[in-house]
Amino acid sequence: MFSHSSHLLEIMIPEYNSYRAGCVFHSLNHSFVSANLAALSINYAAMDGNSDLATGISAYNIALGAACTKGISQSTATYSKTLSSMLSLNATFKVSSNVS
Protein backbone atom coordinates (compact mmCIF):
# COMPACT_ATOMS: atom_id res chain seq x y z
CA MET A 1 0.00 0.00 0.00
CA PHE A 2 2.78 2.44 0.87
CA SER A 3 4.60 1.75 -2.38
CA HIS A 4 1.58 2.90 -4.38
CA SER A 5 1.36 6.07 -2.29
CA SER A 6 5.02 6.85 -2.79
CA HIS A 7 4.69 6.38 -6.56
CA LEU A 8 1.69 8.64 -6.57
CA LEU A 9 3.58 11.29 -4.59
CA GLU A 10 6.52 11.02 -6.99
CA ILE A 11 4.13 11.99 -9.77
CA MET A 12 2.01 14.51 -7.90
CA ILE A 13 4.65 16.62 -6.12
CA PRO A 14 6.47 17.82 -9.28
CA GLU A 15 3.12 18.59 -10.91
CA TYR A 16 1.95 20.49 -7.84
CA ASN A 17 5.20 22.45 -7.65
CA SER A 18 4.90 23.29 -11.34
CA TYR A 19 1.33 24.47 -10.80
CA ARG A 20 2.36 26.66 -7.86
CA ALA A 21 5.26 28.14 -9.80
CA GLY A 22 3.15 29.08 -12.81
CA CYS A 23 -0.34 29.67 -11.48
CA VAL A 24 -0.25 30.66 -7.82
CA PHE A 25 0.96 34.10 -6.73
CA HIS A 26 3.39 33.62 -3.88
CA SER A 27 6.75 34.64 -2.61
CA LEU A 28 9.34 32.66 -0.75
CA ASN A 29 8.62 34.30 2.62
CA HIS A 30 4.93 33.27 2.67
CA SER A 31 3.79 30.31 4.71
CA PHE A 32 0.66 28.40 3.76
CA VAL A 33 -1.41 30.32 6.32
CA SER A 34 -0.04 33.75 5.41
CA ALA A 35 -0.54 33.03 1.69
CA ASN A 36 -4.19 32.16 2.36
CA LEU A 37 -4.66 35.26 4.51
CA ALA A 38 -3.14 37.36 1.74
CA ALA A 39 -5.54 35.82 -0.79
CA LEU A 40 -8.50 36.49 1.53
CA SER A 41 -7.47 40.11 2.01
CA ILE A 42 -7.06 40.63 -1.74
CA ASN A 43 -10.50 39.11 -2.36
CA TYR A 44 -12.03 41.26 0.37
CA ALA A 45 -10.43 44.39 -1.06
CA ALA A 46 -11.76 43.55 -4.53
CA MET A 47 -15.35 43.01 -3.38
CA ASP A 48 -16.45 46.64 -3.92
CA GLY A 49 -14.99 46.70 -7.42
CA ASN A 50 -16.56 43.37 -8.24
CA SER A 51 -19.90 44.63 -6.98
CA ASP A 52 -19.62 47.79 -9.09
CA LEU A 53 -18.73 45.70 -12.13
CA ALA A 54 -21.72 43.40 -11.62
CA THR A 55 -24.02 46.39 -11.13
CA GLY A 56 -22.72 48.00 -14.32
CA ILE A 57 -23.18 44.82 -16.33
CA SER A 58 -26.71 44.45 -14.96
CA ALA A 59 -27.59 48.05 -15.88
CA TYR A 60 -26.17 47.50 -19.37
CA ASN A 61 -28.23 44.33 -19.85
CA ILE A 62 -31.40 46.11 -18.70
CA ALA A 63 -30.78 49.00 -21.12
CA LEU A 64 -30.02 46.58 -23.94
CA GLY A 65 -33.19 44.63 -23.24
CA ALA A 66 -35.26 47.82 -23.25
CA ALA A 67 -33.75 48.94 -26.57
CA CYS A 68 -34.38 45.55 -28.16
CA THR A 69 -37.95 45.40 -26.85
CA LYS A 70 -38.69 48.83 -28.32
CA GLY A 71 -37.41 47.69 -31.71
CA ILE A 72 -39.36 44.46 -31.55
CA SER A 73 -42.67 46.20 -30.83
CA GLN A 74 -42.12 48.56 -33.76
CA SER A 75 -41.16 45.64 -36.00
CA THR A 76 -44.18 43.65 -34.88
CA ALA A 77 -46.53 46.55 -35.65
CA THR A 78 -44.99 46.96 -39.12
CA TYR A 79 -45.18 43.21 -39.73
CA SER A 80 -48.83 43.05 -38.67
CA LYS A 81 -49.76 45.99 -40.90
CA THR A 82 -47.90 44.48 -43.88
CA LEU A 83 -49.43 41.05 -43.29
CA SER A 84 -52.91 42.55 -43.13
CA SER A 85 -52.30 44.41 -46.42
CA MET A 86 -50.98 41.26 -48.09
CA LEU A 87 -53.92 39.16 -46.91
CA SER A 88 -56.30 41.83 -48.19
CA LEU A 89 -54.53 41.92 -51.57
CA ASN A 90 -54.54 38.13 -51.70
CA ALA A 91 -58.30 38.04 -51.03
CA THR A 92 -58.83 40.70 -53.71
CA PHE A 93 -56.71 38.73 -56.17
CA LYS A 94 -58.69 35.54 -55.53
CA VAL A 95 -62.00 37.34 -56.08
CA SER A 96 -60.83 39.07 -59.26
CA SER A 97 -59.20 35.94 -60.66
CA ASN A 98 -62.44 33.96 -60.21
CA VAL A 99 -64.31 36.43 -62.39
CA SER A 100 -63.89 35.30 -65.95
KOLLUMNU-150254 format. One record per atom (N, C-alpha, C): atom name; residue in one letter; x, y, z. Coordinates in steps of 0.001 Angstrom, whole numbers. Layout:
N
a / r / px / py / pz
CA / a / X / Y / Z;
...
This chain:
100
a / r / px / py / pz
N / m / 820 / -1191 / 0;
CA / m / 0 / 0 / 0;
C / m / 868 / 1261 / 0;
N / f / 1923 / 1258 / 810;
CA / f / 2781 / 2443 / 870;
C / f / 3549 / 2658 / -423;
N / s / 3849 / 1579 / -1130;
CA / s / 4604 / 1746 / -2377;
C / s / 3759 / 2469 / -3424;
N / h / 2453 / 2199 / -3441;
CA / h / 1576 / 2899 / -4376;
C / h / 1494 / 4388 / -4024;
N / s / 1427 / 4668 / -2731;
CA / s / 1357 / 6066 / -2292;
C / s / 2625 / 6810 / -2654;
N / s / 3769 / 6164 / -2482;
CA / s / 5020 / 6847 / -2790;
C / s / 5152 / 7090 / -4289;
N / h / 4666 / 6152 / -5109;
CA / h / 4688 / 6377 / -6556;
C / h / 3760 / 7524 / -6939;
N / l / 2634 / 7563 / -6298;
CA / l / 1687 / 8638 / -6570;
C / l / 2283 / 9995 / -6174;
N / l / 2946 / 10046 / -5022;
CA / l / 3576 / 11289 / -4587;
C / l / 4712 / 11688 / -5521;
N / e / 5438 / 10719 / -6044;
CA / e / 6516 / 11025 / -6987;
C / e / 5975 / 11712 / -8239;
N / i / 4763 / 11370 / -8606;
CA / i / 4131 / 11986 / -9775;
C / i / 3482 / 13315 / -9399;
N / m / 2811 / 13342 / -8262;
CA / m / 2009 / 14510 / -7898;
C / m / 2836 / 15712 / -7452;
N / i / 3892 / 15491 / -6684;
CA / i / 4651 / 16616 / -6122;
C / i / 5276 / 17484 / -7213;
N / p / 5938 / 16933 / -8228;
CA / p / 6467 / 17821 / -9276;
C / p / 5362 / 18574 / -10023;
N / e / 4235 / 17922 / -10242;
CA / e / 3117 / 18586 / -10906;
C / e / 2563 / 19721 / -10043;
N / y / 2451 / 19462 / -8757;
CA / y / 1947 / 20487 / -7837;
C / y / 2915 / 21671 / -7774;
N / n / 4203 / 21373 / -7690;
CA / n / 5197 / 22453 / -7647;
C / n / 5187 / 23264 / -8940;
N / s / 4988 / 22598 / -10058;
CA / s / 4901 / 23286 / -11338;
C / s / 3669 / 24189 / -11372;
N / y / 2567 / 23682 / -10879;
CA / y / 1328 / 24468 / -10798;
C / y / 1541 / 25708 / -9931;
N / r / 2125 / 25533 / -8764;
CA / r / 2363 / 26663 / -7858;
C / r / 3294 / 27681 / -8480;
N / a / 4299 / 27215 / -9200;
CA / a / 5263 / 28136 / -9800;
C / a / 4619 / 28973 / -10899;
N / g / 3724 / 28379 / -11680;
CA / g / 3146 / 29081 / -12813;
C / g / 1809 / 29731 / -12564;
N / c / 1049 / 29230 / -11610;
CA / c / -337 / 29670 / -11481;
C / c / -696 / 30326 / -10154;
N / v / 94 / 30156 / -9143;
CA / v / -251 / 30664 / -7820;
C / v / 704 / 31784 / -7452;
N / f / 138 / 32974 / -7150;
CA / f / 963 / 34096 / -6731;
C / f / 1486 / 33811 / -5331;
N / h / 2785 / 33835 / -5197;
CA / h / 3385 / 33618 / -3881;
C / h / 4822 / 34142 / -3901;
N / s / 5337 / 34321 / -2731;
CA / s / 6754 / 34644 / -2610;
C / s / 7370 / 33663 / -1629;
N / l / 8656 / 33655 / -1567;
CA / l / 9337 / 32659 / -746;
C / l / 9132 / 32866 / 747;
N / n / 8782 / 34057 / 1188;
CA / n / 8620 / 34301 / 2621;
C / n / 7182 / 34083 / 3101;
N / h / 6305 / 33543 / 2271;
CA / h / 4927 / 33266 / 2675;
C / h / 4797 / 31829 / 3142;
N / s / 4161 / 31656 / 4287;
CA / s / 3793 / 30307 / 4711;
C / s / 2426 / 29997 / 4116;
N / f / 1974 / 28798 / 4281;
CA / f / 662 / 28399 / 3762;
C / f / -432 / 29285 / 4355;
N / v / -378 / 29526 / 5652;
CA / v / -1406 / 30325 / 6318;
C / v / -1337 / 31781 / 5860;
N / s / -137 / 32346 / 5811;
CA / s / -42 / 33751 / 5411;
C / s / -418 / 33937 / 3945;
N / a / -141 / 32943 / 3098;
CA / a / -539 / 33027 / 1690;
C / a / -2063 / 33018 / 1576;
N / n / -2724 / 32194 / 2377;
CA / n / -4191 / 32155 / 2361;
C / n / -4790 / 33440 / 2923;
N / l / -4179 / 33988 / 3965;
CA / l / -4662 / 35261 / 4511;
C / l / -4468 / 36385 / 3500;
N / a / -3366 / 36350 / 2766;
CA / a / -3135 / 37362 / 1737;
C / a / -4196 / 37250 / 645;
N / a / -4510 / 36026 / 241;
CA / a / -5539 / 35822 / -786;
C / a / -6896 / 36308 / -292;
N / l / -7221 / 36028 / 962;
CA / l / -8495 / 36489 / 1527;
C / l / -8551 / 38011 / 1569;
N / s / -7461 / 38645 / 1940;
CA / s / -7474 / 40105 / 2014;
C / s / -7590 / 40729 / 622;
N / i / -6940 / 40127 / -366;
CA / i / -7061 / 40627 / -1740;
C / i / -8500 / 40478 / -2225;
N / n / -9102 / 39328 / -1960;
CA / n / -10496 / 39106 / -2365;
C / n / -11438 / 40074 / -1653;
N / y / -11190 / 40326 / -373;
CA / y / -12032 / 41263 / 374;
C / y / -11893 / 42672 / -195;
N / a / -10670 / 43059 / -513;
CA / a / -10435 / 44392 / -1060;
C / a / -11085 / 44554 / -2433;
N / a / -11199 / 43486 / -3178;
CA / a / -11763 / 43553 / -4530;
C / a / -13286 / 43472 / -4545;
N / m / -13901 / 43210 / -3399;
CA / m / -15352 / 43014 / -3379;
C / m / -16124 / 44233 / -3885;
N / d / -15731 / 45427 / -3481;
CA / d / -16454 / 46635 / -3920;
C / d / -16354 / 46803 / -5427;
N / g / -15162 / 46597 / -5969;
CA / g / -14990 / 46701 / -7415;
C / g / -15774 / 45641 / -8151;
N / n / -15786 / 44438 / -7608;
CA / n / -16561 / 43369 / -8236;
C / n / -18052 / 43682 / -8207;
N / s / -18502 / 44256 / -7100;
CA / s / -19905 / 44633 / -6977;
C / s / -20258 / 45725 / -7989;
N / d / -19379 / 46721 / -8115;
CA / d / -19616 / 47793 / -9093;
C / d / -19654 / 47245 / -10508;
N / l / -18765 / 46317 / -10801;
CA / l / -18732 / 45701 / -12135;
C / l / -20036 / 44944 / -12408;
N / a / -20471 / 44154 / -11442;
CA / a / -21715 / 43397 / -11617;
C / a / -22914 / 44335 / -11779;
N / t / -22931 / 45417 / -11023;
CA / t / -24020 / 46390 / -11132;
C / t / -24021 / 47049 / -12507;
N / g / -22828 / 47394 / -12996;
CA / g / -22717 / 48002 / -14320;
C / g / -23161 / 47068 / -15426;
N / i / -22771 / 45810 / -15326;
CA / i / -23185 / 44824 / -16329;
C / i / -24692 / 44635 / -16290;
N / s / -25260 / 44593 / -15098;
CA / s / -26709 / 44449 / -14959;
C / s / -27436 / 45635 / -15577;
N / a / -26956 / 46849 / -15311;
CA / a / -27592 / 48050 / -15879;
C / a / -27492 / 48032 / -17407;
N / y / -26346 / 47596 / -17914;
CA / y / -26168 / 47500 / -19374;
C / y / -27159 / 46502 / -19966;
N / n / -27298 / 45353 / -19343;
CA / n / -28227 / 44330 / -19847;
C / n / -29673 / 44818 / -19810;
N / i / -30041 / 45560 / -18783;
CA / i / -31405 / 46107 / -18700;
C / i / -31633 / 47114 / -19825;
N / a / -30650 / 48008 / -20047;
CA / a / -30779 / 49000 / -21116;
C / a / -30831 / 48328 / -22487;
N / l / -30016 / 47316 / -22668;
CA / l / -30016 / 46584 / -23936;
C / l / -31356 / 45897 / -24164;
N / g / -31889 / 45280 / -23129;
CA / g / -33192 / 44628 / -23240;
C / g / -34294 / 45621 / -23576;
N / a / -34249 / 46799 / -22968;
CA / a / -35262 / 47825 / -23251;
C / a / -35156 / 48298 / -24696;
N / a / -33937 / 48487 / -25183;
CA / a / -33751 / 48936 / -26570;
C / a / -34237 / 47878 / -27552;
N / c / -33944 / 46628 / -27267;
CA / c / -34375 / 45546 / -28159;
C / c / -35894 / 45384 / -28130;
N / t / -36500 / 45525 / -26961;
CA / t / -37948 / 45399 / -26845;
C / t / -38645 / 46497 / -27635;
N / k / -38109 / 47716 / -27577;
CA / k / -38693 / 48833 / -28323;
C / k / -38655 / 48530 / -29817;
N / g / -37535 / 48038 / -30302;
CA / g / -37406 / 47695 / -31713;
C / g / -38324 / 46563 / -32121;
N / i / -38498 / 45603 / -31237;
CA / i / -39362 / 44462 / -31552;
C / i / -40816 / 44904 / -31664;
N / s / -41263 / 45774 / -30765;
CA / s / -42666 / 46197 / -30830;
C / s / -42924 / 46996 / -32105;
N / q / -41962 / 47830 / -32507;
CA / q / -42124 / 48564 / -33761;
C / q / -42118 / 47611 / -34948;
N / s / -41223 / 46621 / -34918;
CA / s / -41156 / 45643 / -36002;
C / s / -42425 / 44818 / -36078;
N / t / -42959 / 44452 / -34914;
CA / t / -44177 / 43652 / -34876;
C / t / -45354 / 44434 / -35446;
N / a / -45438 / 45721 / -35121;
CA / a / -46533 / 46546 / -35653;
C / a / -46420 / 46657 / -37173;
N / t / -45208 / 46871 / -37666;
CA / t / -44994 / 46965 / -39116;
C / t / -45332 / 45639 / -39786;
N / y / -44900 / 44530 / -39178;
CA / y / -45179 / 43212 / -39731;
C / y / -46685 / 42957 / -39786;
N / s / -47382 / 43277 / -38705;
CA / s / -48835 / 43054 / -38668;
C / s / -49555 / 43871 / -39734;
N / k / -49145 / 45127 / -39896;
CA / k / -49762 / 45989 / -40900;
C / k / -49494 / 45443 / -42308;
N / t / -48251 / 45037 / -42557;
CA / t / -47900 / 44485 / -43876;
C / t / -48639 / 43188 / -44140;
N / l / -48714 / 42321 / -43130;
CA / l / -49426 / 41050 / -43289;
C / l / -50897 / 41296 / -43597;
N / s / -51510 / 42240 / -42890;
CA / s / -52912 / 42553 / -43128;
C / s / -53115 / 43040 / -44568;
N / s / -52209 / 43911 / -45033;
CA / s / -52301 / 44405 / -46418;
C / s / -52155 / 43267 / -47413;
N / m / -51199 / 42374 / -47174;
CA / m / -50978 / 41257 / -48091;
C / m / -52172 / 40308 / -48121;
N / l / -52748 / 40037 / -46958;
CA / l / -53923 / 39163 / -46911;
C / l / -55097 / 39802 / -47643;
N / s / -55240 / 41113 / -47487;
CA / s / -56302 / 41829 / -48187;
C / s / -56082 / 41779 / -49700;
N / l / -54837 / 42008 / -50139;
CA / l / -54528 / 41918 / -51567;
C / l / -54750 / 40505 / -52098;
N / n / -54371 / 39534 / -51289;
CA / n / -54544 / 38134 / -51697;
C / n / -56030 / 37812 / -51869;
N / a / -56851 / 38277 / -50928;
CA / a / -58296 / 38038 / -51026;
C / a / -58861 / 38745 / -52256;
N / t / -58389 / 39962 / -52524;
CA / t / -58834 / 40698 / -53711;
C / t / -58430 / 39964 / -54991;
N / f / -57205 / 39448 / -54986;
CA / f / -56715 / 38730 / -56169;
C / f / -57546 / 37478 / -56430;
N / k / -57900 / 36756 / -55369;
CA / k / -58687 / 35542 / -55532;
C / k / -60065 / 35873 / -56110;
N / v / -60675 / 36946 / -55599;
CA / v / -61996 / 37339 / -56077;
C / v / -61902 / 37763 / -57547;
N / s / -60935 / 38585 / -57901;
CA / s / -60831 / 39068 / -59265;
C / s / -60393 / 37974 / -60215;
N / s / -59645 / 37006 / -59763;
CA / s / -59196 / 35938 / -60660;
C / s / -60313 / 34921 / -60896;
N / n / -61321 / 34868 / -60025;
CA / n / -62440 / 33961 / -60214;
C / n / -63450 / 34514 / -61201;
N / v / -63368 / 35806 / -61464;
CA / v / -64314 / 36432 / -62393;
C / v / -63737 / 36269 / -63795;
N / s / -64353 / 35473 / -64574;
CA / s / -63890 / 35301 / -65954;
C / s / -65012 / 35338 / -66905;
